[in-house]
Amino acid sequence: MANRIMLNETSYHGAGAIQEIATEAKAHGFQKAFVCSDPDLIKFGVTKKVTDVLDKNGLVYEIYSDIKPNPTIQNVQHGVQAFKDSGADYLIAIGGGSSMDTSKAIGIIIANPEFEDVRSLEGVAPTKKPCVPIIAVPTTAGTAAEVTINYVITDVEKKRKFVCVDPHDMPIIAIVDPEMMSSMPKGLTASTGMDALTHAIEGYTTKAAWEMTDMFHLKAIELISKSLRSAVANEKKGREGMALGEYIAGMGFSNVGLGIAHSMAHTLGAVYDTPHGVACAMMLPIVMEYNADCTGEKYREIARAMGVKGVDEMSVDEYRKAAIDAVQQLSVDVGIPTKLEALKEEDLQFLAESAHADACAPGNPKDASVEDLKALFRKLM
């Protein structure tokens, strides 16, 4: 079997990288940008850092801000119409996963209008054409949506999130500028950072993992473990490490998938509106414990990448526990809760069934039944 790797055409990394947006827009001959950014980023002047670059270079744009933290089918449909009305020919997505996921869905539907119902994009949809060109500018160090072929949309009516996996949706250009992340509050820095760690660990242990993606994921685990506490303290070095770590994690997991920590986090977000990174952080140690006996020696390397000393002298049980403990400690250190107060016993069946049906679940190294998932959810109570 051949292993496929898909990455951006181009990515820029480092402080001041946003200046390259103008370079790329001009080089591609783009005429008008449809700038997708959420209201808070506009309010706090983060979006303006990019539009200032556009203004300085005489580049025309229109801003679209009907974007929610968990983007909905309706957000996407409104965005599709707004894009058509704008006369734009490319997208600039500024923000976290919400802005980028919305942009991906808009871009796919504009190019493939037969999917305008949005729901038909779930899973691996048979789109024929690449989406409208996207320049992605992350403001959080977590989702790695700027380098992945995935996006997630919320179906409010059915109380579920659905994952779309489509090589046609990848942004052509990623601008990974740590200065765009410096205004993130502590809580968001922590939760998005734990999302990135979950990407790296699940990607490293998924059924489809192989040597090249292992390389990405282990480096990402190392960078995130070294950098997240510092980033939460808003230190420059921590921000830089997280900006690189989350992108590298995306290079890996986008190509090999994730596992049940993500499928369970998706349903917690859909039912309780739990922030995605918080849900991932709470589920990750629980899922790691469940998966441990199906991961070979990989937890030893996770523990090593997280800075645990003496792993080569540990037994299998010891290094597996050390890896799980290191993840739990990092999560606690950055302020993530270990329990979800909103969780109710009567919701467990629906939650477990939704997680079992999620597109991320088949990649988990250990198969999980609906009953298994109910038991894992119960550990959050």
C-alpha positions in Angstrom: 0.0 0.0 0.0 1.3 3.5 -0.9 1.4 6.1 1.8 0.2 9.6 0.7 1.5 12.9 1.9 -0.2 16.2 1.1 1.0 19.6 2.3 0.6 23.2 1.4 2.0 24.5 -1.8 3.7 27.3 0.2 4.0 28.2 3.9 5.8 31.1 5.6 7.0 30.9 9.2 8.3 33.5 11.7 7.6 36.9 13.0 6.4 39.3 10.3 5.4 36.6 7.9 2.1 38.3 7.3 3.9 40.7 5.0 4.2 37.9 2.5 0.4 37.9 2.0 0.8 40.8 -0.4 3.6 39.1 -2.2 1.6 35.9 -2.8 -1.6 37.8 -3.8 0.2 39.8 -6.4 2.1 36.8 -7.7 -1.1 34.8 -8.2 -2.8 37.8 -9.9 -5.7 37.8 -7.4 -8.1 40.7 -7.7 -10.2 40.8 -4.5 -10.0 39.0 -1.2 -12.9 37.7 0.8 -11.5 38.0 4.3 -13.1 35.6 6.8 -12.4 36.5 10.4 -14.5 36.2 13.6 -16.0 39.3 15.4 -13.6 39.2 18.4 -10.5 39.3 16.2 -12.0 42.3 14.4 -12.9 43.9 17.7 -9.4 43.5 19.2 -7.5 44.6 16.1 -6.0 41.3 15.1 -7.7 41.2 11.7 -6.5 44.8 11.1 -2.8 43.5 11.1 -3.6 41.7 7.9 -5.9 44.3 6.3 -3.2 46.9 7.0 -0.9 44.8 4.8 -3.6 44.7 2.1 -4.3 48.4 2.3 -0.6 49.3 2.1 -0.3 47.2 -1.1 -3.5 48.5 -2.7 -5.2 45.1 -2.5 -9.0 45.1 -2.5 -10.9 43.1 0.0 -14.3 42.6 1.8 -14.6 41.3 5.3 -17.0 38.5 6.3 -17.5 38.0 10.0 -20.6 35.8 10.4 -18.4 33.1 12.0 -19.2 31.2 15.3 -16.7 29.3 17.5 -18.2 26.1 16.2 -19.2 27.1 12.6 -22.6 25.9 11.6 -24.3 24.9 8.3 -26.1 28.2 8.3 -22.8 30.2 8.7 -21.4 28.4 5.7 -24.5 29.0 3.6 -24.5 32.7 4.5 -20.9 32.9 3.6 -21.4 31.2 0.2 -24.0 33.8 -0.7 -21.8 36.7 0.7 -18.8 35.4 -1.4 -20.9 35.3 -4.5 -22.2 38.9 -3.9 -18.7 40.2 -3.2 -17.1 39.4 -6.5 -14.0 38.1 -4.7 -11.7 35.5 -6.3 -9.8 34.3 -3.3 -10.2 33.8 0.5 -8.0 35.0 3.4 -8.9 33.1 6.5 -7.8 34.8 9.7 -8.3 33.0 13.0 -8.5 29.6 14.6 -10.2 26.5 13.2 -13.6 28.3 13.1 -12.5 30.9 10.5 -10.5 28.4 8.5 -13.2 25.7 8.6 -15.8 28.2 7.4 -13.5 29.4 4.6 -12.8 25.8 3.5 -16.5 25.0 3.3 -17.3 28.2 1.4 -14.4 27.7 -1.0 -15.4 24.0 -1.7 -19.1 24.9 -2.3 -18.3 27.8 -4.6 -16.2 25.5 -6.7 -18.5 22.5 -6.3 -22.1 23.9 -6.0 -23.7 20.5 -6.0 -22.7 20.3 -2.3 -24.5 23.5 -1.3 -26.6 21.7 1.3 -23.3 21.4 3.3 -24.3 18.1 4.9 -23.3 16.1 1.8 -19.7 17.2 2.4 -19.4 14.9 5.5 -16.7 12.3 5.3 -14.8 11.9 2.1 -17.1 13.8 -0.3 -16.5 13.2 -4.1 -15.7 16.8 -5.0 -14.3 17.4 -8.4 -12.6 20.8 -8.2 -10.2 22.5 -5.9 -11.8 25.1 -3.6 -11.4 28.8 -4.2 -7.7 29.6 -3.3 -7.2 30.2 0.4 -4.5 32.1 2.2 -4.7 30.9 5.8 -3.4 33.0 8.7 -3.8 31.2 12.0 -4.2 33.2 15.2 -4.2 30.2 17.5 -1.5 27.5 17.9 -3.8 24.5 17.8 -6.0 23.4 14.9 -3.4 23.4 12.1 -6.3 23.9 9.7 -3.9 25.9 7.6 -2.0 22.7 6.5 -4.8 20.0 6.8 -7.3 18.5 4.4 -9.9 18.5 7.2 -12.6 20.8 8.5 -15.5 20.4 11.0 -19.0 21.8 10.7 -21.8 21.8 13.4 -25.2 20.5 12.5 -27.3 22.4 15.1 -30.5 20.7 14.2 -29.1 17.2 14.8 -26.8 18.3 17.7 -23.7 16.9 16.1 -20.5 17.9 14.5 -19.4 16.3 11.2 -15.9 16.0 9.9 -15.1 16.6 6.2 -11.9 15.2 4.7 -11.1 16.6 1.3 -7.8 17.1 -0.5 -9.4 19.9 -2.5 -9.9 22.1 0.6 -6.3 22.6 1.6 -5.2 26.3 1.7 -2.6 27.0 -1.0 -0.6 29.3 1.3 -0.1 29.2 5.1 1.2 32.2 7.0 2.3 31.0 10.4 3.3 34.2 12.2 3.7 33.9 16.0 3.0 37.6 16.3 -0.5 37.0 15.1 -0.9 34.7 18.1 0.4 37.0 20.8 -3.0 38.5 21.7 -4.5 35.1 22.5 -5.8 35.0 26.1 -4.3 32.3 28.5 -7.3 30.0 28.4 -7.5 29.9 24.6 -3.7 29.5 24.4 -4.0 26.5 26.7 -6.9 24.8 25.1 -5.7 25.2 21.5 -2.3 24.0 22.6 -3.7 20.9 24.1 -5.6 20.4 20.9 -2.3 20.4 19.0 -0.8 17.9 21.5 -3.8 15.7 21.0 -3.3 15.9 17.2 0.3 14.9 17.6 -0.3 12.0 20.0 -3.3 10.6 18.2 -1.6 11.0 14.9 1.5 9.1 16.2 -0.6 6.2 17.5 -3.3 6.0 14.8 -3.6 2.8 12.7 -2.3 4.5 9.6 0.8 6.0 11.2 4.1 5.4 9.3 7.7 6.6 9.5 7.3 10.0 7.9 4.3 11.0 10.0 6.0 9.6 13.1 8.8 12.0 12.5 6.4 14.9 12.3 4.4 13.9 15.4 7.4 13.2 17.7 8.9 16.6 16.9 5.5 18.2 17.5 5.1 16.5 20.9 8.6 17.7 21.8 8.0 21.3 20.8 4.5 21.6 22.3 5.7 20.0 25.6 8.6 22.5 25.8 6.6 25.5 24.7 3.0 25.4 25.9 3.5 26.5 29.5 5.7 29.4 28.2 3.1 30.4 25.6 0.4 30.5 28.2 2.6 33.0 30.0 2.7 34.9 26.7 6.5 34.6 26.3 7.9 35.1 22.9 9.9 31.8 22.8 6.8 29.8 23.8 4.7 31.5 21.1 7.3 30.7 18.5 7.6 27.0 19.6 3.8 26.5 19.6 3.4 28.1 16.2 5.9 25.6 14.7 4.7 22.7 16.8 1.1 22.9 15.9 1.9 23.2 12.2 4.2 20.2 12.2 1.5 18.2 14.0 -0.9 19.2 11.2 1.6 18.0 8.6 1.3 14.5 10.1 -2.3 13.9 11.3 -3.9 15.4 8.2 -2.4 12.5 6.3 -3.0 9.6 8.7 -6.1 10.6 10.7 -6.8 10.8 14.5 -8.7 8.7 17.0 -11.5 8.6 19.6 -10.2 11.4 21.7 -11.1 13.6 18.8 -14.4 11.8 18.0 -15.5 12.2 21.6 -14.4 15.8 21.7 -16.4 16.6 18.6 -19.6 15.3 20.2 -19.0 17.1 23.5 -18.6 20.3 21.5 -21.8 19.7 19.6 -24.0 18.8 22.7 -22.5 21.1 25.4 -20.6 23.7 23.2 -17.5 22.6 25.1 -14.5 24.4 23.5 -12.8 21.8 21.3 -9.3 22.1 22.8 -10.7 21.7 26.3 -12.7 18.6 25.3 -9.6 17.1 23.7 -7.4 17.9 26.7 -9.9 16.2 29.1 -10.3 13.1 26.9 -6.7 12.6 25.9 -5.3 11.0 29.1 -8.4 8.9 29.4 -8.1 7.6 25.9 -4.4 7.1 26.2 -5.0 4.8 29.1 -7.6 2.9 27.1 -5.3 2.6 24.1 -2.1 1.7 26.0 -2.0 -2.0 25.3 -2.3 -1.5 21.5 0.5 1.0 21.1 3.7 -1.2 21.3 6.6 0.9 22.4 5.2 4.3 21.2 4.4 5.6 24.7 8.1 5.3 25.6 8.9 7.7 22.8 6.0 10.0 23.8 7.4 10.1 27.3 10.9 10.8 26.0 9.6 13.6 23.7 7.8 15.1 26.7 11.0 15.3 28.7 10.5 12.3 31.0 13.9 11.1 32.3 15.1 7.5 32.5 12.5 6.0 30.1 15.0 3.4 28.8 15.2 1.8 32.3 11.4 1.7 32.7 9.2 -1.4 32.1 6.5 -1.2 29.5 3.8 -0.4 32.2 6.0 2.2 33.7 6.7 4.2 30.5 3.1 4.0 29.5 2.0 5.4 32.8 4.8 8.0 32.6 3.5 9.2 29.2 -0.1 9.5 30.4 1.0 11.2 33.6 3.1 13.8 31.6 0.1 14.6 29.4 -2.2 15.0 32.4 0.3 17.2 34.2 0.8 19.5 31.3 -3.0 19.8 30.9 -3.4 20.7 34.6 -0.5 23.1 34.6 -2.1 25.2 31.9 -5.4 25.3 33.7 -7.6 22.7 31.9 -10.3 21.1 34.1 -10.3 17.3 34.5 -14.1 17.0 34.9 -17.0 18.2 32.8 -19.8 19.4 35.1 -22.3 19.6 32.2 -22.1 15.9 31.5 -25.3 14.0 32.3 -25.8 10.2 32.6 -28.9 10.4 30.4 -26.8 11.9 27.6 -24.2 9.2 27.5 -25.9 6.9 25.0 -26.3 9.7 22.4 -22.8 11.0 23.1 -21.3 7.5 22.6 -23.3 6.7 19.5 -22.3 10.1 18.0 -18.6 9.5 18.8 -18.7 6.0 17.4 -20.1 7.3 14.1 -17.5 10.1 13.9 -15.0 10.1 11.0 -12.0 10.1 13.4 -13.1 6.9 15.3 -11.9 4.3 12.8 -8.3 5.5 13.1 -8.0 4.7 16.8 -5.4 2.0 17.5 -7.9 0.1 19.6 -11.4 -0.5 18.4 -14.1 1.0 20.7 -17.7 -0.1 21.0 -20.5 2.3 22.0 -20.4 0.7 25.5 -16.7 1.3 25.7 -17.2 5.0 24.7 -19.9 5.4 27.3 -17.5 4.1 30.0 -14.8 6.5 28.8 -17.2 9.5 28.8 -18.3 8.5 32.3 -14.7 9.1 33.6 -15.3 12.9 33.0 -18.2 12.9 35.6 
